[in-house]
Amino acid sequence: MAVKKTVRPTGKKVVQAVKKKEEILIDNETLSKQAIEKYKEYLITERNYSEYTVNSYIDDICGFKDFLTEEGLGTLITARTVHARNYMTRMFNMDYKKKSIARKLSSLKTFYRFLITEKIVSKNPFELIESPKVEKSLPHFLYKEEIEKIFNSIDTTTAIGKRNIAIMEILYGSGLRVSELCSLKMDNLDFSNEMIKVIGKGNKERYVPMNTRTIDALQTYIHIGRTELILKCESSAPLEIFVNRSGGALTPRGVRVIINKVLDDAAESIHVYPHMLRHTFATHLLDGGADLRSVQEMLGHSNLSTTQIYTHVSTEQLKKSMENHPRQSGNRK
């Protein structure tokens, strides 16, 4: 009877197998890096997302990439559903806010859908994972008195002041996103028809009206303030309307710094971020009787449900106003 011999791999074969496994891992790591770069390029060129939004997406993806590396679970290319679930569990255990977890999950789902479209991977490890339920918070906005106080505090006798009032007027008066404001060029403005051509998310084009105060502020800035600011680089002045102290194109980060400075000068202790002016624009329009569809068009929202949250803000404001009614409980005499 023949005895079967067990053939064990020689030391040389084991070493070769380990080396091959390492090479595959290195190749997948390279593919992962290339995939991130390709996706980043897609977000910038195809989706027309702002620098801030793009960086947020990439940070979320790199967070998962780092987790896989730390836990020895492979790379973004080889990730499986069990790895995605482990990552979610880790975030919950680290007491991440539900809103943050939901955002990261959304970023990763979108990333892997892109990789499937590009035929880089065949499955989305996050596709079957449900997002945690997040309680929607109402957008913060400024009251009309607060807006006027902030605007009146800006020194419009200087070139910087002329630029700052134009920025504030266009953010509050037309409801633009900061990234949209920073990308505005002269041919986006139609003063005769009092309209701004805005290129929004996903390269979607929309037209937004300008009020008289916005037009006055813009024209003063363009003809006087901007002319003074670009003197330092007149031969290489940017096409963008809004510039910094050195005459270069203004960035979204620069706009945030400007708004903080305006608030400091106004001696306002409230925390105001650029997008809050957009919230205020929408809320004040609805308070003034504007219809929801018109506000949706001006904001550039794809879905009406996104705009509807401002109706809740207006409702809350109405409820608060009712507290002053004589028949309201506590006000009876």
C-alpha positions in Angstrom: 0.0 0.0 0.0 1.5 3.3 -1.1 2.0 5.9 1.7 1.1 9.5 0.8 3.9 11.9 1.6 3.1 15.3 3.0 5.0 17.8 1.0 5.9 20.8 3.1 6.9 24.1 1.5 10.6 24.8 1.7 11.9 27.9 3.5 12.5 29.5 0.1 8.9 29.0 -1.0 7.6 30.5 2.3 9.8 33.6 1.8 8.5 33.9 -1.8 4.9 33.7 -0.7 5.4 36.3 2.0 7.1 38.6 -0.4 4.3 38.2 -2.9 1.7 39.0 -0.3 3.7 42.2 0.7 3.9 43.2 -3.0 0.1 42.8 -3.4 -0.4 44.9 -0.2 1.9 47.6 -1.5 0.1 47.6 -4.8 -3.3 48.0 -3.1 -1.9 50.8 -1.0 -0.8 52.6 -4.2 -4.2 52.0 -5.7 -5.9 53.4 -2.7 -3.8 56.6 -2.8 -4.5 56.9 -6.6 -8.2 56.3 -6.0 -8.4 59.1 -3.4 -6.6 61.5 -5.8 -8.9 60.6 -8.6 -11.9 61.1 -6.4 -10.6 64.4 -5.2 -10.1 65.6 -8.8 -13.7 64.5 -9.6 -15.1 66.5 -6.7 -13.2 69.6 -7.8 -13.8 69.4 -11.6 -17.0 67.5 -12.0 -18.9 68.4 -8.8 -17.5 71.9 -8.5 -17.3 71.6 -4.7 -15.6 74.2 -2.6 -12.1 73.5 -1.2 -13.6 73.2 2.3 -16.2 70.6 1.1 -13.6 68.6 -0.8 -11.2 68.5 2.2 -14.1 67.3 4.4 -14.8 64.4 2.1 -11.1 63.5 1.8 -10.6 63.7 5.6 -13.6 61.3 6.1 -12.1 58.8 3.6 -8.6 59.0 5.1 -10.1 58.4 8.6 -11.3 55.0 7.4 -8.0 54.4 5.6 -6.0 55.0 8.8 -8.4 52.7 10.8 -7.7 49.9 8.3 -4.0 50.4 8.6 -3.9 50.6 12.4 -6.0 47.4 12.7 -4.1 45.5 10.0 -7.2 45.0 8.0 -5.7 45.9 4.6 -6.5 48.9 2.4 -9.5 50.9 1.0 -9.4 48.6 -2.1 -9.7 45.4 -0.1 -12.1 46.6 2.6 -15.2 44.5 3.3 -18.5 45.1 5.0 -17.3 43.6 8.3 -14.5 46.2 8.3 -17.0 48.9 7.7 -19.1 47.7 10.6 -16.1 47.6 12.9 -15.3 51.2 11.9 -18.8 52.3 12.8 -18.6 50.5 16.1 -15.3 52.2 16.9 -16.8 55.6 16.2 -19.8 54.9 18.5 -17.4 53.6 21.2 -15.4 56.8 20.9 -18.5 58.9 21.5 -18.6 60.5 18.1 -21.7 62.6 17.6 -24.4 60.9 15.5 -24.3 63.8 13.1 -20.5 63.3 12.6 -20.9 59.5 12.1 -23.8 60.1 9.6 -21.6 62.5 7.6 -18.6 60.2 7.5 -20.8 57.3 6.5 -22.3 59.3 3.7 -18.9 60.4 2.5 -17.6 56.8 2.4 -20.7 55.5 0.6 -20.4 58.1 -2.0 -16.6 57.4 -2.4 -17.2 53.7 -2.9 -20.0 54.3 -5.4 -17.5 56.4 -7.4 -14.9 53.5 -7.2 -17.5 51.1 -8.5 -18.4 53.4 -11.4 -14.7 53.7 -12.2 -14.4 49.8 -12.0 -11.7 50.2 -9.2 -13.7 48.0 -6.8 -16.7 45.7 -7.3 -18.6 46.1 -4.0 -19.4 49.0 -1.6 -18.6 47.8 1.9 -20.8 50.6 3.4 -23.9 50.1 1.1 -25.9 48.0 3.6 -25.0 50.0 6.7 -27.7 52.2 8.0 -27.0 55.8 9.0 -27.8 56.7 12.7 -30.9 58.8 13.0 -30.0 62.4 13.5 -32.3 65.0 14.9 -32.4 67.9 12.5 -31.5 71.2 14.2 -33.0 74.4 12.9 -30.6 76.8 11.1 -29.3 79.7 13.2 -30.1 83.2 11.8 -29.7 86.9 12.7 -32.5 89.3 13.6 -32.9 92.4 11.4 -31.7 94.6 14.2 -28.5 92.6 14.5 -27.9 92.7 10.8 -28.3 96.5 10.7 -26.0 96.9 13.7 -23.3 94.8 12.1 -23.6 96.5 8.7 -23.5 100.0 10.2 -20.3 99.2 12.1 -18.3 98.8 8.8 -16.1 101.7 7.9 -16.9 102.2 4.3 -14.4 105.1 3.8 -11.5 102.6 3.2 -10.9 100.2 0.3 -11.1 97.3 2.7 -14.4 98.6 4.2 -15.9 99.0 0.7 -15.0 95.4 0.0 -16.3 94.1 3.3 -19.7 95.8 3.0 -20.0 94.4 -0.5 -19.3 90.9 0.8 -21.8 91.2 3.6 -24.5 92.7 1.3 -24.1 89.9 -1.3 -24.1 87.1 1.3 -27.2 88.4 3.1 -28.9 90.2 0.2 -28.6 87.4 -2.4 -28.0 84.3 -0.2 -24.8 83.1 -2.0 -22.6 80.4 -0.6 -19.1 81.6 0.3 -17.5 79.5 -2.4 -19.9 81.0 -5.0 -19.1 84.5 -3.8 -15.3 83.9 -4.1 -15.7 82.6 -7.7 -17.7 85.6 -9.0 -16.2 87.4 -12.0 -17.3 90.6 -13.7 -19.3 88.8 -16.4 -21.4 87.2 -13.6 -22.9 90.5 -12.8 -25.8 92.0 -14.8 -26.5 95.4 -13.3 -29.0 96.4 -15.9 -31.3 93.5 -15.0 -30.2 93.5 -11.4 -29.2 89.8 -11.6 -26.2 87.6 -10.6 -25.3 84.5 -12.6 -24.2 82.0 -10.0 -22.3 78.7 -10.7 -23.3 76.5 -7.8 -22.7 72.9 -6.7 -22.3 70.5 -9.6 -21.7 73.4 -12.0 -25.4 74.2 -11.8 -26.2 77.6 -13.1 -28.8 79.9 -11.5 -29.8 83.5 -11.6 -30.3 85.4 -8.3 -31.7 89.0 -8.0 -29.7 91.8 -6.5 -31.4 94.5 -4.3 -30.5 98.1 -4.6 -28.2 98.1 -1.5 -26.2 95.2 -2.9 -25.9 96.9 -6.3 -24.7 100.2 -4.7 -22.2 98.3 -2.5 -20.8 96.2 -5.4 -20.4 99.2 -7.8 -18.7 101.3 -5.2 -16.3 98.4 -4.3 -15.6 97.5 -8.0 -14.9 101.1 -9.2 -13.1 102.4 -6.1 -12.2 99.8 -3.5 -11.1 97.0 -5.8 -9.2 99.4 -8.0 -7.1 100.5 -5.0 -6.5 96.9 -3.7 -5.2 95.5 -7.0 -2.6 98.3 -7.5 0.0 96.0 -5.9 -0.5 93.4 -8.7 -2.3 95.4 -11.4 -0.5 93.5 -14.2 -1.5 90.2 -12.8 -4.8 91.0 -11.1 -7.2 88.0 -10.7 -10.4 87.7 -12.7 -12.3 87.2 -9.5 -14.2 90.2 -8.2 -13.3 89.9 -4.5 -9.6 90.3 -3.6 -7.5 90.3 -0.5 -5.2 93.1 0.9 -2.5 92.1 -1.5 -4.7 92.1 -4.6 -4.9 88.4 -4.9 -8.2 86.4 -5.2 -10.0 86.0 -1.9 -10.5 82.5 -0.5 -13.4 81.1 1.6 -11.1 81.0 4.5 -10.3 84.7 4.0 -14.1 85.5 4.0 -14.4 83.8 7.4 -11.6 85.9 8.8 -13.2 89.1 7.4 -16.6 88.2 9.0 -14.9 87.6 12.3 -13.1 91.0 12.1 -16.4 92.7 11.2 -18.1 91.2 14.3 -15.2 92.2 16.5 -15.5 95.8 15.2 -19.2 95.7 15.8 -18.6 94.6 19.4 -21.0 91.7 18.8 -20.4 88.6 21.0 -22.6 86.3 18.9 -21.0 83.6 16.9 -21.6 84.3 13.2 -20.3 82.1 10.4 -20.6 82.9 6.7 -23.4 80.3 6.0 -25.5 81.9 8.8 -26.0 84.9 6.5 -27.4 82.6 3.9 -29.8 81.1 6.5 -30.8 84.7 7.5 -31.4 85.6 3.8 -33.8 82.6 3.4 -35.6 83.1 6.8 -36.1 86.9 6.2 -37.5 86.2 2.7 -40.1 83.7 4.0 -40.9 86.1 6.9 -41.6 88.7 4.3 -44.1 86.5 2.4 -41.8 85.0 -0.3 -43.1 81.6 -1.6 -41.0 78.5 -0.9 -40.3 77.7 -4.6 -38.8 81.1 -5.3 -36.5 80.8 -2.2 -35.5 77.3 -3.4 -34.5 78.6 -6.8 -32.5 81.5 -5.3 -30.7 79.2 -2.9 -30.0 76.6 -5.6 -31.4 73.7 -3.6 -32.1 70.6 -5.7 -34.8 69.4 -3.3 -37.7 71.5 -1.9 -37.3 69.6 1.4 -33.9 71.2 2.0 -35.6 74.7 1.8 -38.5 73.7 3.9 -36.5 73.7 7.1 -36.6 77.5 6.9 -40.4 77.4 7.2 -39.9 75.8 10.6 -37.6 78.6 11.6 -40.3 81.1 10.6 -42.9 79.2 12.5 -40.8 79.2 15.6 -40.3 82.9 15.3 -44.1 83.4 15.0 -44.7 81.3 18.1 -42.2 83.5 20.0 -44.0 86.6 18.8 -47.2 85.2 20.1 -45.8 85.3 23.6 -46.5 89.1 23.5 -50.2 88.6 22.8 -52.5 89.8 25.6 -54.5 86.5 25.6 -51.3 84.4 25.8 -51.0 82.6 29.2 -49.1 84.7 31.6 -49.9 88.0 30.0 -53.5 88.2 31.2 -54.4 91.1 33.4 
